[in-house]
Structure formats: structure tokens, C-alpha cells
Amino acid sequence: MDGRPENQRRLLVIAAAVLLAAGAVLFALDVRGESPDGDWQFIKPVNLPIDLSGTQLAEVEVDREVYANTQPSLGDLRLTVADAAGERETPYKLLVEAGDRRRAAVPVRIQDLGHVPNEHTSFILHVESAGDLHSEVEVQTTSANFQRRVSVSASDDGATWRVLEEDGRIFNLTIPERGFSAGDTRVRYPASGARFLRVRIFDEGHEPLAVQGAAVFFSQQLRPRRHQLPLDIVRRADDPDLKRTVLLVDAGSPGFPVNTIQLGIPQRNFYRQVSLEGSHDSMAWIPLQSGEVIYNFDTPRVVGDDREIRFPESRHRYYRITVFNEDNPPLPVETAQADGFIRKIIFDATTGETYRLYYGNPRASAPSYELERLFPYLVTENLPAARLGPQDANPAFDARPPPSDVVPFTERYPWLLPLVVAVAALLVGLFLASLIRQVGGRLRPPEE
């Protein structure tokens, strides 16, 4: 029997496999991997703390150079560790220190509400469930424009009392004609499981408050951690015709996440509306806040101060602040400072190993590590603090053209991939046709 049909079939199969593999390679050339060795522009060494022992969780804060050269989401951060086996990516958890509060109401009954003339208003709160922890009492009042000192005492039997808070402060500031109201009537104290609370609100020469009731809560506060960014006031313009002052401030570099700007104003007793805009180039502006108020009240009846402008978190370099003076003289703004939540990288660190942080890849997607799911069950308070070193350019990145200039292989040769697929399909068709002819020749014709 002649072996030529079998050889032809083998050749066709080999040729088709080669062409299909070539097509797969073309696709692979078009999708480059996110290797920190080449696609990331900057590197920072991570200096481990000297008190680190063995392998344990450590933390390192993101600094201004990283903010200025990374994605807004920080999704392109990659942490690597180098040991005898070489350099490899290692998992981390990105933590935003925005703080958290867990607050639950504690059922209570109010009793013995009364007032001692020229001294204080007092009442007793009876916690209904024994053993319930509580740490905050909220005075419910219809009074306005006040400031009072409050003391809170606790008792297990309603007879013997111990002081929990002696100098609590509650206040309210209301300006009806402007629709403005601000205040805080909560007094916080160390967590207690006492069954009775005695609250005293001192008059201090003023009219007694109209107390309607009170509520008790157990509040756990994880305090936010913030970093400060001094702003340079590069330009100020006072416009008497439009009755406003416009301040242009510069953060020095983009990317630093902030959500408040505090103005240094030495003047007392003022109330102004402000608006805020952000820009990356000081030319095109984006509105950030339009309904904020800054004020200072230092009067015999009430004392209050708020010189902060709050806005959704922003990463602009330039900010434009407009202060609406109405018919008042311009405010003397001497300084400006922005605040934002600290970002930390938490990772497993081992003594003697070398760690580096890669960043600066606009095309990278955020990584997904199982450490994200394990993190709620880990002890992360008072971790050893590592430090980021100076910024270096990634030599592997410098040896290549910028990502925006790299034209994908399939775009440079758009005709090649369809040609490979067409030839592969033709060879497979020829193979099938040859197989059908051979099978048909070997089958017997049906008998009549």
C-alpha cells in the first residue's frame, strides 16, 4: 500500500498546527504582561524598621513622589521582594486611614428632670438592660444659640456616684435669616456599664436650656489619620465691585489626595460664604464646593470657629478659593493648608530581604490579593513602620519607548493575522477533503 496519502495527511496536520500557533503568538505579542521589570516607570526602596524580627506585618506610608506619579486610584502600585531566588511580586493591602465609627443606641428611661435656679438643669437616665456598655449621651433640646458645660456621673445603685466627664461641652449656633444652624449636643465619656447616669447642664449665668429628653449610645471611634500639605498663596485679588476675594493656592505637585483646606485668618467675628475650584494647570477649573461657610464667633453668648473648606477628595495641584465679602472688608488670609487621609501599604515583611515599590504605569489594573479578605481578621494596630527611600527611574523602562508610542504588532501589520487564519482554514479544509476521499475509496458499495 502506498504511504503517500498518509504522509500528505501528516504534513497538512503539522502545517495547520504551526499556523494556528503562529496566530496565538501574534495575539500574545499584542497583550504585554504587567511585569514590574519593564512596564513601571519608577522604583522606590522600602527600608524595613530596625526592630523588625523574623516575619511579621509592617506598614509604610505613601509619600508625595508616589502620589505625583501614580494612578489616582493607586492601582498601579506593585511591591516586590528579592531573596536568593530572585525578585518577585508580593501581596499587600492598601489602607485608607479615613476612620470609622460604630454607634448603637442603648435603651434608657429619663427621670427626675428638674432645674436648680441659677445653677443647673439635671436628670437621671436609667439603663434598661444590665451590663449594656455606653459611652455617649445626647441632650435633646429646643433651645438655640447657646454654649453650656455638662457633667456626667455614673452609679450602679443610684446612690453612690462617680464622675465620668466633668467638663463636657454642648453648643448650638443658629442664624435663621441665613438658614444656618450648627451644633453638637453630645457628651462623650469613657465606656461604662453603670445602670444609672446623672447629667447636669450648668447655667453659668444664662437661661436654662429647654430639655426635652436624652438618648444614650455606645460609640466606638476609630480616629482618622490625616497628613498635612502646606499650600502656597501665589495670588490674591480683592474685587470691590463684585464684593469678593479670590485666592490662588499651589500644592506644589499633583496627585496628593486632600478633602479639606484650612485658612489661617487672624480676624475674629466673621461669617463668609466661600466656593472652591480645582485645576491641574491653573487654566481649566473644575468646581469642587459652592455652599461652604467659614466663620468665627467670639461673643459673650456663644463661641464658635470653623475656618475649614470641606469638599470631595481631590488630587489637583491648584485650588481657587472665592470668598464672598458682601459689604464687609476683605478678610486677612495669611496661610492655607490642605489635609487628607493617610494611605498605607501593609505587607508581610521578613528580616534580611529587600523590598521595592514599583509605580507609574497608567495601563496597569489594580491587583487582587487574598490578603484583602484576610485583613479584617488580622491585628494591625501599632505595626512596625517602614520608610520609602528616594525615587529612582526604572532602568528597564528607560530602555524602551514610552507606552503611548508603542504601536501593537497587529496594528503595524493588520493584514498578517487574517492571512494566517485563512491559510490555516484552507489547510484544514484540504485535510478534511483528502480524508473523505480516502474513507470513501475504502468503503464497499452497497449490494443490490
ABEGO torsion letter per residue (X at the ends): XBAAAAAAAAAAAAAAAAAAAAAAAAAAAABBBBBAAAABABBBBBBBBAABBEBBBBBBBBBAAAAAABBAAGAABBBBBBBAAEBBBBBBBBBBBAEBBBBBBBBBBBBGBBBBBGABBBBBBBBABBGBBBABBBBBBABBGBBBBBBBBBBAAGABBBBABAABBBBBBBBAAAGBBBEBABBBBBBBABABBBBBBBAGGBBBBBBAEBBBBBBBBBBBBBBBBBBBBABBBBBAAAGBBBBBBBAGBBGBBBABBBBBBABBGBBBBBBBBBBAAGABBBBABAABBBBBBBBAABBBBBABBBBBBBABABBBBBBBAEABBBBBBABBBBBBBBBBBBBBBBBGBBBBBBBGBAABBBBBBAAAAAAAABBABGBBBBBBBBBBBBAAAAABBBAAABBBAAAABAAAAAAAAAAAAAAAAAAAAAAAAAAAAABBBBBX
